[in-house]
Amino acid sequence: MFLNCCRKLPHIKFKIAGTGPLESICRGIPNVEFVGFKKGEELNELISRALFSVYPSIWYENCPLSILESESLGTPVIASKMGGISELIENNETGILIEDINEDYL
């Protein structure tokens, strides 16, 4: 879903950090750069320089650290309204809450 959004927004450069079994599908999209696992100052620099971060969770999570990291660095978060996520983001102030991360919101 998120990668379909990236394909439909070729004028926006997306950077994806992390590793996992779906890593291979992140490659090959012209406006998506896969930067791999980041931590510490390197991760903070990546987040603080971003216009926004995206948290496309499909799980009911209580308190995702990724959202707290983005907010602590002043980077707005676009996230789905799942679990405790909606309690961490003030809609239209510290980020945007949507029902589901998909291309219907473009």
C-alpha positions as CSV (number, residue, x, y, z in Angstrom):
1,M,0.0,0.0,0.0
2,F,2.6,2.5,1.0
3,L,4.8,1.7,-1.9
4,N,1.9,2.2,-4.3
5,C,1.6,5.7,-2.8
6,C,5.3,6.3,-3.5
7,R,4.8,5.3,-7.1
8,K,1.9,7.7,-7.5
9,L,4.0,10.6,-6.1
10,P,7.1,10.6,-8.3
11,H,7.9,14.2,-7.5
12,I,8.5,13.3,-3.8
13,K,11.7,11.5,-2.8
14,F,11.1,8.9,-0.1
15,K,13.8,7.3,2.1
16,I,13.0,4.0,3.8
17,A,15.2,3.1,6.8
18,G,15.2,-0.4,8.3
19,T,15.7,-4.0,7.3
20,G,13.3,-7.0,7.0
21,P,11.8,-9.6,4.8
22,L,10.1,-7.1,2.5
23,E,13.3,-5.2,1.8
24,S,13.5,-6.4,-1.8
25,I,10.2,-4.8,-2.7
26,C,11.4,-1.4,-1.6
27,R,14.0,-1.4,-4.4
28,G,13.5,-0.5,-8.0
29,I,11.1,2.4,-7.4
30,P,12.8,5.5,-8.9
31,N,11.8,8.0,-6.1
32,V,12.4,5.5,-3.3
33,E,15.8,5.2,-1.7
34,F,16.3,2.3,0.7
35,V,19.0,3.4,3.2
36,G,19.0,0.3,5.4
37,F,19.3,0.1,9.2
38,K,20.1,3.4,10.9
39,K,20.6,4.2,14.6
40,G,21.9,6.9,16.9
41,E,23.0,10.2,15.4
42,E,22.7,8.9,11.8
43,L,19.0,8.1,12.4
44,N,18.4,11.4,14.2
45,E,19.9,13.3,11.2
46,L,17.8,11.4,8.7
47,I,14.6,12.1,10.7
48,S,15.3,15.7,11.5
49,R,16.0,16.6,7.8
50,A,12.8,14.9,6.6
51,L,9.7,17.0,5.7
52,F,7.6,14.3,7.4
53,S,7.8,10.6,8.4
54,V,5.3,8.0,7.6
55,Y,4.2,5.3,10.0
56,P,2.0,3.0,7.9
57,S,1.2,0.5,10.7
58,I,-1.4,-2.2,10.2
59,W,-1.1,-3.4,13.8
60,Y,-2.6,-2.1,17.0
61,E,0.5,-0.7,18.7
62,N,0.5,1.2,22.0
63,C,3.4,3.6,21.8
64,P,5.7,3.2,18.8
65,L,9.1,4.7,19.4
66,S,9.4,5.8,15.7
67,I,6.6,8.3,16.3
68,L,8.1,9.6,19.5
69,E,11.5,10.0,17.8
70,S,10.0,12.0,14.9
71,E,8.0,14.3,17.2
72,S,11.0,14.9,19.5
73,L,13.0,16.1,16.4
74,G,10.1,18.3,15.2
75,T,9.3,16.1,12.2
76,P,5.5,15.7,11.5
77,V,4.2,12.1,11.2
78,I,1.6,10.8,8.8
79,A,0.2,7.7,10.5
80,S,-2.8,5.4,10.5
81,K,-5.3,5.6,13.4
82,M,-4.4,2.2,14.9
83,G,-4.1,1.4,18.6
84,G,-2.4,4.0,20.7
85,I,-1.0,5.9,17.7
86,S,-3.9,8.4,17.6
87,E,-3.1,9.3,21.2
88,L,0.5,10.3,20.2
89,I,-0.3,12.6,17.3
90,E,-2.3,15.8,17.4
91,N,-4.1,15.7,14.1
92,N,-3.0,18.7,11.8
93,E,-0.6,19.9,14.5
94,T,2.1,17.3,15.1
95,G,1.1,15.2,12.1
96,I,-1.8,13.8,10.2
97,L,-3.9,10.8,11.2
98,I,-5.7,8.8,8.5
99,E,-7.8,5.7,8.5
100,D,-5.3,3.7,6.3
101,I,-2.1,4.5,4.4
102,N,-3.2,3.9,0.8
103,E,-3.4,5.6,-2.5
104,D,-7.0,6.6,-2.0
105,Y,-5.7,9.5,0.1
106,L,-3.7,11.1,-2.7
